[in-house]
Every structure is written in C-alpha cells, then in structure tokens.
Amino acid sequence: MTILLVTSSPRSSEGFSTRFATEIAEGLKARRGGPLVTRNLTTNPPPQIEQAYIQGRVAAPEARTPSRLRPSPLPRNLSMR
C-alpha cells in the first residue's frame, strides 16, 4: 500500500502538524509496508488553474474547445506514481 503524505506547513519539517502527520504516516508504513510518498505543497505547489480551463468548464458543450478543456499540465516532478 502506498501512503501519500501531503503537507503544507510554512514551517516545513519544524511545524507541529508536519511532525505529527509524518509520525502517523511512518507508523502506518511500519505496520503495513509499502512506500511513503511525501508532497510538500508549500515548497512545491501545484500549478494554477488557467482562465481558459475555467471558461471551458462552464461553457455550453458545443462552445467548448480542446484548449478550454485541458487543465494546466502537472510538471513532471509531480507524478503521483
């Protein structure tokens, strides 16, 4: 089982919530095995949603274009595999 730990503390690893969540995730890993994937949203935030995508999501189906339906691509380093 892969464990995904998502953190967002501006204090990074010094933050209480990050230390607490890491302790829980490491405990799960020790009991169940599998990799622990950590994603820090403060130091590596996801890309912003672009205006064209928002317009495409609210437009009538016949008015949607491929570029209006494509969200911002995730950078290669954000792969969740």
Secondary structure in CASP SS format (residue, H / E / C, confidence):
PFRMAT SS
TARGET T0000
AUTHOR 0000-0000-0000
METHOD secondary structure of the structure
MODEL  1
M C 1.00
T C 1.00
I E 1.00
L E 1.00
L E 1.00
V E 1.00
T E 1.00
S C 1.00
S C 1.00
P C 1.00
R C 1.00
S H 1.00
S H 1.00
E H 1.00
G C 1.00
F H 1.00
S H 1.00
T H 1.00
R H 1.00
F H 1.00
A H 1.00
T H 1.00
E H 1.00
I H 1.00
A H 1.00
E H 1.00
G H 1.00
L H 1.00
K H 1.00
A H 1.00
R H 1.00
R H 1.00
G C 1.00
G C 1.00
P C 1.00
L E 1.00
V E 1.00
T E 1.00
R E 1.00
N E 1.00
L C 1.00
T C 1.00
T C 1.00
N C 1.00
P C 1.00
P C 1.00
P C 1.00
Q C 1.00
I C 1.00
E C 1.00
Q H 1.00
A H 1.00
Y H 1.00
I H 1.00
Q H 1.00
G H 1.00
R H 1.00
V H 1.00
A C 1.00
A C 1.00
P H 1.00
E H 1.00
A H 1.00
R C 1.00
T C 1.00
P H 1.00
S H 1.00
R H 1.00
L H 1.00
R C 1.00
P C 1.00
S C 1.00
P C 1.00
L C 1.00
P C 1.00
R H 1.00
N H 1.00
L H 1.00
S C 1.00
M C 1.00
R C 1.00
END
